[in-house]
Amino acid sequence: MTMRRKCSWKGATICVVGVTLMALAGARARAATVQGALFCPAQSRPAYNAAVSVFRADIGQSNLAAVGQNGMFYLYNIPPGNYVLQVWSRTNPSQQPLLYQISVFEPLTSLPLLQLPC
């Protein structure tokens, strides 16, 4: 549906206000939230000095998400599918990420606790 309003005065158009709403039957954005936790068993504590992202060849890499003090992380608006979860060290940025194969499902994918070599 399109709604427009024109404001005119003495033949001159002063303002145009428009709102366009599009409804496509059956079409909707598909995205999920991925949540997980990192743990460092060698130090018996959450692994919080990290950042995570997901990668899929056809869409590329997601934005990095910081890992909280409790070891938890959240990635938002990830389309469903198979990915590689990348765990990046924040204390050693030149280090290659740890890689884990994951599958993402709507609306929420909760990953099992990931124990990191630390």
MARTORRO-398967 format. One line per 4 residues: number of its first residue (from 1); their letters; for each residue x, y, z of C-alpha. Coordinates in steps of 0.001 Angstrom, whole numbers. Layout:
// residues N
NUM = A = X:Y:Z  ...
//
This chain:
// residues 118
1 = MTMR = 0:0:0  1307:3464:-851  24:6611:764  1127:10046:-396
5 = RKCS = 142:13535:556  1150:16603:-1377  1079:20026:110  876:22796:-2439
9 = WKGA = 424:26498:-2303  -187:28639:-5380  914:25843:-7696  4251:25199:-5949
13 = TICV = 4828:21865:-4233  5961:22536:-693  6134:19046:788  5650:15428:-133
17 = VGVT = 4995:12906:2580  4998:9270:1575  4880:5930:3243  5310:2712:1328
21 = LMAL = 4371:-589:2889  5090:-3791:1025  3626:-7096:2051  4906:-10115:216
25 = AGAR = 2875:-13238:857  5003:-15936:2403  8227:-13907:2329  10061:-13093:5544
29 = ARAA = 13618:-12578:6640  15084:-15741:8116  17637:-15276:10835  18636:-16838:14119
33 = TVQG = 20531:-16041:17274  23507:-18231:18104  24508:-18437:21757  27262:-20364:23424
37 = ALFC = 29835:-20391:26187  33600:-20862:26227  35427:-22547:29089  39124:-22948:29926
41 = PAQS = 39438:-26265:31818  43163:-25817:32524  42353:-22715:34582  38854:-23790:35718
45 = RPAY = 37289:-20547:34528  35245:-19110:31665  37341:-18218:28616  36503:-14528:28263
49 = NAAV = 39583:-13242:26404  38095:-14193:23054  35823:-13055:20270  33712:-15248:17997
53 = SVFR = 32313:-15101:14478  30767:-17532:12025  31809:-18113:8435  30004:-19594:5443
57 = ADIG = 31558:-19527:1973  28474:-18152:193  27846:-15265:2608  31241:-14658:4224
61 = QSNL = 32111:-13885:7822  29755:-12417:10410  30643:-9521:12660  32808:-10381:15654
65 = AAVG = 31039:-10813:18980  32933:-10303:22226  32829:-13049:24826  31588:-11807:28196
69 = QNGM = 33258:-12283:31594  30998:-15303:32115  32255:-16905:28871  28946:-16337:27052
73 = FYLY = 28637:-15015:23505  25731:-14110:21234  25652:-13726:17455  22503:-12148:16012
77 = NIPP = 20783:-12242:12613  22552:-15352:11350  20692:-17082:8484  20033:-20793:9087
81 = GNYV = 22602:-23192:7650  25962:-24827:8262  28856:-22633:9412  32339:-22667:10837
85 = LQVW = 32403:-21022:14256  35662:-19102:14623  37041:-18421:18102  39609:-15622:18059
89 = SRTN = 42078:-14834:20842  41880:-11233:22051  45216:-11528:23864  47042:-12818:20771
93 = PSQQ = 45318:-11395:17642  47917:-12884:15263  46958:-16407:16382  44773:-18391:13957
97 = PLLY = 41213:-18938:15225  39975:-22235:16640  37384:-23702:14257  34198:-25639:15059
101 = QISV = 31549:-26927:12629  28058:-25815:13686  24508:-25856:12304  22262:-22844:12869
105 = FEPL = 18487:-23189:13234  15752:-20595:13794  14991:-18891:16070  17733:-19811:18554
109 = TSLP = 20722:-22118:18362  22294:-22924:21736  25708:-24470:21343  27125:-26911:23891
113 = LLQL = 29881:-25639:26183  33089:-25277:24182  36219:-26237:26113  39238:-24415:24759
117 = PC = 42889:-25381:24960  44274:-22567:27105
//
